[in-house]
Amino acid sequence: MPLPDAAEHRRRTAALQREMQTRDLSAILLTAEPDIRHVTGFLSRFWESPTRPWFVVVPAAGDPVAVIPSIGAALMAKTWITDIRDWPAPAPADDGLSLLAEALREAVPAGGRIGAPMGPETVLRMPQADFARLREMLAPRVFVDATPAVRAVREVKSPVEIASIEAACAAAGAAFAAVPGFAAPGAALRDVFRDFQIGCLKGGADWVPYLAGGAGPGGYDDVISPATAAPLAAGDVLMIDTGAVVDGYFCDFDRNFAVGRADDAARRAYHALYAATDAGLAAARAGITAAELHAAMADAIGRAGGAPIGGRFGHGLGMQLTEWPSVQPGDETVLREGMVLTLEPGVHAAPGRIMVAEEDIVLTAHGARLLTRRAPPDLPVLTGGGLA
């Protein structure tokens, strides 16, 4: 793990504290990995273990306090955080609650408001019973939803964050460029996925937490399936969708390939997706809403003679594979400069079959800038010896 930049994380904390002040919050309690890492820079794969809770208290003024299991104290000390209170977890009878309550009492006066992310796309990473006990221990202080404050800060990415996302895109891009060397008629989809992950790692990814896709004649029926041992067949459309990680930041984009040959319906669907992505790139800018961005892509699919699928056509991207907002009808989130988004239009390719395209962008003062290398304008065909 590279040493976090203290100035970067102080800036993020200060931005969060400004949001807290506008919402009359004396402190925010963070329990989820992305929220804690955003403030502290604490990066560890140990979060895969659900055994121990982790806490960071961000006061309305001053530096955050980490209340964490002792197994993480040495690593947390390598960040900019200096107030680290640890306990020998797991300790089910009192798994950090007493230490956490003490830290919150110091930051929040009696009757004060403690924020915690409680809204959509948030998670409380501690036992519900412990959270109920914590409320009782801190009364008459009250807990309120801090999602708007956390979201306002995390949605806009710094140059450091954007550079990490772009590096993840480059790593996955190298793997996609290598696909013609190992994906061909007869290859097992499971082997293709394994080789693709190896390609991401060789391309510079730290790890590949997400890989999904599908293959089927003229298209596929879903976009979240794991690989099976089924062999690729001539006439299939293969889609690989990856979330590779560099420095704790995700990319999220996919690529489509025809296996052996491409029928006319698949080519038309692919061209409709390419037109929709063009429309998204042209429309994406600060000041429009996520819903308006969706409409631009859906309209382009219609003009190209395609039928858009339901659901969203993209989302935010960063420390998580998917973040706020959702590019869908009804999401009136106003896009801002510095947001990193995916453009992910989908189209019906044949009865029971769909195709989806995806690119990653950042919103600049001059509109959208691609973080991925754009997919080719025509559906590439895998021949077993390269691309047709």
MIZARO-749182 format. One line per field, with one value per residue (C-alpha): residue number from 0; x, y, z; residue in one letter. Coordinates in Angstrom, 2 decimals. Layout:
N
nr	c(NUM, ...) .
xx	c(X, ...) .
yy	c(Y, ...) .
zz	c(Z, ...) .
rest	c(A, ...) .
***
This chain:
388
nr	c(0, 1, 2, 3, 4, 5, 6, 7, 8, 9, 10, 11, 12, 13, 14, 15, 16, 17, 18, 19, 20, 21, 22, 23, 24, 25, 26, 27, 28, 29, 30, 31, 32, 33, 34, 35, 36, 37, 38, 39, 40, 41, 42, 43, 44, 45, 46, 47, 48, 49, 50, 51, 52, 53, 54, 55, 56, 57, 58, 59, 60, 61, 62, 63, 64, 65, 66, 67, 68, 69, 70, 71, 72, 73, 74, 75, 76, 77, 78, 79, 80, 81, 82, 83, 84, 85, 86, 87, 88, 89, 90, 91, 92, 93, 94, 95, 96, 97, 98, 99, 100, 101, 102, 103, 104, 105, 106, 107, 108, 109, 110, 111, 112, 113, 114, 115, 116, 117, 118, 119, 120, 121, 122, 123, 124, 125, 126, 127, 128, 129, 130, 131, 132, 133, 134, 135, 136, 137, 138, 139, 140, 141, 142, 143, 144, 145, 146, 147, 148, 149, 150, 151, 152, 153, 154, 155, 156, 157, 158, 159, 160, 161, 162, 163, 164, 165, 166, 167, 168, 169, 170, 171, 172, 173, 174, 175, 176, 177, 178, 179, 180, 181, 182, 183, 184, 185, 186, 187, 188, 189, 190, 191, 192, 193, 194, 195, 196, 197, 198, 199, 200, 201, 202, 203, 204, 205, 206, 207, 208, 209, 210, 211, 212, 213, 214, 215, 216, 217, 218, 219, 220, 221, 222, 223, 224, 225, 226, 227, 228, 229, 230, 231, 232, 233, 234, 235, 236, 237, 238, 239, 240, 241, 242, 243, 244, 245, 246, 247, 248, 249, 250, 251, 252, 253, 254, 255, 256, 257, 258, 259, 260, 261, 262, 263, 264, 265, 266, 267, 268, 269, 270, 271, 272, 273, 274, 275, 276, 277, 278, 279, 280, 281, 282, 283, 284, 285, 286, 287, 288, 289, 290, 291, 292, 293, 294, 295, 296, 297, 298, 299, 300, 301, 302, 303, 304, 305, 306, 307, 308, 309, 310, 311, 312, 313, 314, 315, 316, 317, 318, 319, 320, 321, 322, 323, 324, 325, 326, 327, 328, 329, 330, 331, 332, 333, 334, 335, 336, 337, 338, 339, 340, 341, 342, 343, 344, 345, 346, 347, 348, 349, 350, 351, 352, 353, 354, 355, 356, 357, 358, 359, 360, 361, 362, 363, 364, 365, 366, 367, 368, 369, 370, 371, 372, 373, 374, 375, 376, 377, 378, 379, 380, 381, 382, 383, 384, 385, 386, 387) .
xx	c(0.00, 1.47, 1.69, -1.38, -0.90, -1.77, -2.66, -5.10, -6.92, -6.92, -8.57, -11.25, -11.88, -12.17, -14.69, -16.73, -16.60, -17.93, -20.87, -21.38, -21.56, -24.31, -26.31, -25.71, -23.76, -21.35, -19.70, -20.03, -19.54, -18.05, -18.08, -17.82, -14.51, -14.86, -16.00, -13.18, -10.58, -11.79, -11.00, -7.98, -6.29, -6.41, -6.21, -6.26, -7.73, -8.43, -11.92, -12.78, -12.99, -16.38, -15.25, -14.26, -16.02, -14.01, -14.93, -13.77, -15.25, -15.02, -15.72, -17.11, -13.67, -10.31, -8.81, -10.65, -10.36, -9.84, -11.41, -10.19, -9.16, -5.56, -4.68, -4.98, -3.28, 0.17, -1.22, -3.49, -0.45, 1.08, -1.75, -2.14, -4.38, -2.67, -5.52, -5.84, -7.72, -7.64, -8.86, -8.03, -10.88, -12.91, -14.49, -18.22, -19.11, -17.72, -16.35, -15.05, -18.34, -16.97, -14.05, -16.35, -18.89, -16.10, -14.82, -18.30, -19.02, -15.85, -16.98, -20.73, -22.44, -25.48, -28.42, -26.11, -26.53, -24.34, -24.43, -24.09, -24.62, -28.10, -29.39, -29.28, -25.98, -24.74, -24.12, -23.74, -20.74, -21.31, -23.83, -27.30, -27.55, -24.33, -25.64, -28.81, -26.67, -24.55, -27.67, -28.66, -25.17, -25.09, -28.59, -29.77, -27.52, -29.35, -28.25, -29.34, -28.69, -25.37, -25.64, -26.08, -22.90, -20.81, -22.21, -21.59, -17.88, -17.29, -19.10, -16.47, -13.05, -9.69, -6.90, -5.25, -8.38, -8.93, -5.34, -5.85, -9.10, -7.41, -4.56, -7.09, -8.69, -5.29, -4.64, -7.96, -7.46, -4.24, -6.15, -8.90, -6.28, -4.96, -8.35, -7.89, -4.87, -6.82, -10.52, -11.67, -14.31, -14.02, -12.34, -14.06, -15.52, -14.00, -10.52, -11.13, -12.03, -8.96, -6.66, -8.32, -7.66, -4.03, -3.91, -5.26, -2.60, 0.15, -1.23, -0.75, -3.89, -3.41, -6.33, -9.50, -12.45, -15.11, -15.37, -18.60, -20.05, -21.71, -21.73, -24.55, -25.77, -26.35, -26.08, -26.44, -29.30, -27.67, -24.56, -23.67, -23.02, -19.83, -17.99, -18.84, -16.99, -19.22, -17.16, -17.48, -19.26, -19.18, -21.90, -21.71, -21.30, -18.85, -19.03, -16.47, -17.13, -14.42, -13.74, -9.97, -8.38, -5.29, -4.44, -7.90, -9.82, -11.95, -12.41, -15.69, -16.13, -16.85, -16.07, -18.01, -16.58, -18.21, -16.89, -15.99, -18.62, -21.14, -24.69, -26.41, -28.57, -25.55, -23.75, -26.80, -27.11, -23.42, -23.71, -26.72, -24.65, -21.78, -24.15, -25.58, -22.11, -21.31, -24.46, -23.51, -20.04, -21.50, -24.17, -22.17, -21.21, -21.58, -25.04, -27.22, -28.95, -28.25, -31.74, -30.93, -27.76, -29.82, -32.31, -29.56, -28.32, -31.78, -32.84, -29.72, -30.52, -33.98, -32.63, -30.27, -33.22, -32.60, -34.71, -33.12, -33.28, -34.71, -32.69, -29.88, -27.33, -24.37, -23.38, -20.71, -17.35, -14.45, -13.48, -16.51, -17.44, -20.71, -21.34, -23.85, -25.55, -27.52, -27.85, -31.53, -34.91, -35.94, -32.44, -32.31, -28.77, -27.03, -23.71, -20.64, -17.14, -14.85, -17.46, -16.32, -19.12, -19.71, -21.69, -23.46, -26.23, -27.97, -30.00, -32.14, -30.17, -32.57, -35.49, -34.22, -30.79, -29.22, -25.95, -24.37, -21.47, -19.57, -16.95, -15.54, -15.42, -14.59, -16.45, -14.14, -14.71, -14.87, -17.20, -16.50, -13.02, -12.64, -10.65, -10.93, -9.61, -12.77, -14.19, -13.86, -16.76, -17.47, -18.04, -14.66, -14.64, -12.45, -11.04, -8.72, -5.70, -6.58, -9.35, -11.08) .
yy	c(0.00, 3.39, 5.86, 8.13, 11.80, 13.59, 16.81, 14.96, 13.36, 16.54, 18.26, 15.56, 15.76, 19.54, 19.27, 16.79, 19.06, 21.97, 19.80, 18.80, 22.41, 23.19, 20.25, 20.91, 17.71, 17.59, 14.41, 11.71, 8.03, 6.04, 2.23, 1.19, 0.61, 3.22, 5.95, 5.23, 5.03, 8.23, 10.17, 8.27, 6.60, 3.25, 0.58, -3.11, -6.30, -7.35, -5.90, -9.23, -10.58, -9.77, -10.62, -7.17, -3.77, -0.63, 2.94, 6.43, 9.49, 12.75, 15.72, 18.98, 20.50, 18.86, 15.59, 12.27, 9.59, 5.96, 3.38, 0.12, -3.44, -3.69, -5.81, -2.65, -0.14, -0.36, 0.14, 3.00, 4.67, 4.89, 7.22, 10.82, 9.78, 10.22, 9.57, 5.79, 3.91, 0.16, -2.93, -6.65, -7.65, -9.73, -9.11, -9.77, -8.51, -5.06, -4.93, -1.39, 0.12, 1.65, 3.25, 4.47, 5.93, 7.78, 9.27, 10.39, 11.94, 13.99, 15.31, 15.69, 17.65, 16.19, 16.63, 17.00, 15.31, 12.44, 11.67, 8.20, 7.13, 5.61, 6.23, 4.37, 2.68, 2.81, 0.03, -0.13, -2.39, -3.30, -5.54, -4.01, -4.96, -3.05, 0.01, -0.11, -0.30, 2.62, 4.78, 4.02, 4.73, 8.15, 9.40, 12.16, 12.58, 11.54, 9.78, 11.22, 10.37, 11.77, 10.33, 13.75, 15.09, 12.03, 11.79, 15.46, 15.03, 11.58, 12.19, 14.68, 13.10, 14.78, 14.63, 11.90, 9.78, 10.34, 9.28, 6.01, 5.26, 6.00, 3.65, 0.92, 1.55, 1.17, -2.12, -3.58, -2.10, -4.09, -7.26, -6.50, -5.95, -9.45, -11.21, -12.25, -14.27, -16.56, -16.36, -18.35, -20.89, -23.89, -22.04, -22.53, -19.29, -20.06, -20.23, -16.97, -15.25, -16.63, -15.49, -12.10, -11.65, -12.59, -9.95, -7.30, -8.12, -8.09, -4.76, -3.19, -3.97, -4.65, -7.09, -7.89, -8.01, -8.01, -9.98, -10.98, -11.35, -13.76, -15.40, -16.60, -16.74, -13.17, -11.75, -12.73, -12.86, -11.16, -9.15, -10.40, -14.12, -15.84, -17.93, -21.56, -24.35, -23.93, -23.53, -20.51, -21.31, -19.72, -17.06, -16.23, -12.70, -12.64, -9.81, -9.32, -6.72, -5.97, -3.96, -4.01, -2.00, 0.22, 1.96, 1.08, 2.62, 0.74, 0.88, -0.53, -1.15, -3.95, -5.05, -7.17, -9.66, -11.85, -15.40, -16.71, -14.64, -11.88, -11.89, -8.75, -8.33, -8.35, -5.83, -3.54, -3.77, -2.97, 0.06, 1.31, 1.02, 2.90, 5.69, 5.84, 6.11, 8.91, 10.71, 10.21, 11.60, 14.64, 15.26, 14.58, 17.85, 19.66, 21.15, 18.49, 15.80, 12.08, 11.59, 13.90, 11.93, 8.72, 10.30, 11.33, 7.74, 6.16, 8.57, 7.74, 4.02, 4.74, 6.86, 4.02, 1.65, -0.16, -0.82, 0.28, -2.10, -0.99, 0.06, 2.54, 3.48, 4.12, 5.23, 6.86, 5.16, 5.36, 3.44, 1.27, -0.46, 1.45, 4.74, 7.57, 8.74, 6.36, 7.36, 6.56, 8.22, 10.02, 10.59, 14.37, 14.51, 17.48, 16.40, 18.31, 18.83, 16.15, 13.39, 10.06, 8.14, 5.12, 5.36, 2.00, 1.88, -1.41, -2.63, -5.60, -7.57, -10.47, -12.14, -12.90, -11.44, -8.10, -6.29, -3.66, -1.25, 0.62, 3.36, 5.39, 9.19, 12.16, 15.46, 18.40, 22.10, 21.25, 18.26, 14.54, 13.07, 9.35, 7.44, 4.24, 3.66, 3.78, 0.52, 0.02, 1.32, -2.14, -5.40, -7.18, -10.83, -13.41, -15.88, -17.97, -16.26, -12.66, -10.37, -10.45) .
zz	c(0.00, -0.95, 1.91, 1.78, 1.04, 4.27, 2.45, 0.20, 3.12, 5.18, 2.23, 2.03, 5.77, 5.66, 2.82, 4.84, 7.89, 5.83, 4.82, 8.46, 9.56, 7.07, 8.46, 12.18, 12.76, 15.68, 14.38, 11.76, 12.54, 9.66, 9.67, 6.00, 4.23, 1.43, 3.82, 6.27, 3.51, 1.89, 5.07, 6.40, 3.45, 5.28, 2.55, 3.42, 1.99, 5.57, 5.18, 3.52, 7.07, 8.65, 12.18, 13.45, 13.26, 12.44, 13.38, 12.52, 14.21, 12.24, 14.54, 13.21, 13.88, 14.39, 13.25, 12.99, 15.67, 14.65, 16.97, 15.51, 16.28, 17.45, 14.41, 12.31, 14.60, 13.00, 9.49, 10.56, 12.14, 8.65, 7.59, 8.74, 11.65, 15.03, 17.49, 17.25, 19.99, 19.65, 21.44, 21.14, 18.84, 18.48, 21.86, 21.46, 24.95, 24.14, 20.60, 20.75, 21.93, 25.12, 23.28, 20.52, 22.93, 24.72, 21.47, 20.47, 23.88, 23.50, 20.11, 20.64, 23.42, 25.17, 22.83, 19.82, 16.45, 15.28, 11.59, 10.12, 6.49, 6.45, 2.93, -0.40, -1.26, 2.34, 4.84, 8.62, 9.11, 12.73, 14.44, 14.57, 18.24, 18.99, 17.15, 19.24, 22.41, 21.19, 20.76, 24.34, 25.66, 23.97, 24.73, 24.69, 21.66, 18.49, 15.32, 11.97, 8.33, 7.08, 3.56, 1.88, 3.50, 2.67, -0.84, -1.63, -0.92, -2.36, -5.65, -6.87, -7.36, -6.83, -9.44, -7.33, -7.41, -11.12, -11.86, -9.95, -11.81, -15.12, -14.20, -13.44, -16.84, -18.51, -16.71, -17.82, -21.28, -21.65, -20.77, -23.29, -25.98, -25.24, -25.51, -29.18, -28.08, -25.76, -26.67, -29.69, -30.70, -28.39, -25.51, -22.14, -20.83, -17.42, -18.97, -20.83, -17.58, -15.82, -18.61, -18.60, -14.89, -15.43, -18.16, -15.79, -13.22, -15.82, -17.05, -13.63, -11.62, -7.91, -7.89, -9.84, -7.42, -10.14, -13.36, -15.00, -18.45, -20.76, -24.14, -26.32, -29.91, -31.09, -27.57, -23.92, -21.45, -18.45, -17.55, -14.06, -14.51, -13.37, -15.92, -16.54, -18.32, -21.40, -24.59, -26.83, -30.08, -33.50, -33.67, -29.97, -28.73, -25.82, -23.28, -20.52, -17.81, -15.27, -12.17, -11.79, -8.96, -8.74, -5.45, -4.14, -7.07, -9.60, -13.29, -14.62, -18.31, -20.74, -24.26, -26.76, -29.24, -31.86, -31.81, -35.27, -37.05, -36.34, -37.64, -38.91, -35.81, -33.51, -35.72, -35.73, -31.95, -31.53, -33.83, -31.82, -28.64, -30.24, -31.30, -27.79, -26.29, -28.75, -27.60, -23.96, -24.53, -26.25, -23.60, -20.44, -18.79, -15.51, -15.01, -16.63, -14.60, -14.57, -16.03, -18.95, -19.66, -19.73, -22.12, -24.54, -24.81, -24.98, -27.73, -29.74, -29.56, -30.93, -33.76, -34.67, -34.94, -31.67, -28.58, -25.28, -22.35, -19.02, -16.00, -15.65, -18.30, -16.00, -12.53, -10.42, -10.01, -7.58, -4.45, -5.16, -8.38, -8.40, -6.63, -6.79, -8.97, -11.21, -14.86, -15.12, -15.55, -12.40, -11.00, -10.86, -9.47, -11.07, -12.54, -11.38, -12.65, -11.24, -11.21, -12.63, -14.34, -16.50, -19.72, -19.99, -22.57, -23.28, -26.25, -27.16, -29.75, -30.40, -28.61, -25.10, -25.91, -25.02, -25.56, -23.31, -23.87, -21.17, -20.99, -18.08, -18.18, -16.00, -16.25, -16.88, -17.46, -21.18, -21.00, -20.80, -21.03, -21.65, -19.05, -21.08, -24.59, -26.68, -27.98, -31.77, -33.92, -35.37, -33.50, -33.41, -34.47, -32.74, -35.22, -33.07, -34.53, -33.72, -34.95, -38.30) .
rest	c(M, P, L, P, D, A, A, E, H, R, R, R, T, A, A, L, Q, R, E, M, Q, T, R, D, L, S, A, I, L, L, T, A, E, P, D, I, R, H, V, T, G, F, L, S, R, F, W, E, S, P, T, R, P, W, F, V, V, V, P, A, A, G, D, P, V, A, V, I, P, S, I, G, A, A, L, M, A, K, T, W, I, T, D, I, R, D, W, P, A, P, A, P, A, D, D, G, L, S, L, L, A, E, A, L, R, E, A, V, P, A, G, G, R, I, G, A, P, M, G, P, E, T, V, L, R, M, P, Q, A, D, F, A, R, L, R, E, M, L, A, P, R, V, F, V, D, A, T, P, A, V, R, A, V, R, E, V, K, S, P, V, E, I, A, S, I, E, A, A, C, A, A, A, G, A, A, F, A, A, V, P, G, F, A, A, P, G, A, A, L, R, D, V, F, R, D, F, Q, I, G, C, L, K, G, G, A, D, W, V, P, Y, L, A, G, G, A, G, P, G, G, Y, D, D, V, I, S, P, A, T, A, A, P, L, A, A, G, D, V, L, M, I, D, T, G, A, V, V, D, G, Y, F, C, D, F, D, R, N, F, A, V, G, R, A, D, D, A, A, R, R, A, Y, H, A, L, Y, A, A, T, D, A, G, L, A, A, A, R, A, G, I, T, A, A, E, L, H, A, A, M, A, D, A, I, G, R, A, G, G, A, P, I, G, G, R, F, G, H, G, L, G, M, Q, L, T, E, W, P, S, V, Q, P, G, D, E, T, V, L, R, E, G, M, V, L, T, L, E, P, G, V, H, A, A, P, G, R, I, M, V, A, E, E, D, I, V, L, T, A, H, G, A, R, L, L, T, R, R, A, P, P, D, L, P, V, L, T, G, G, G, L, A) .
***
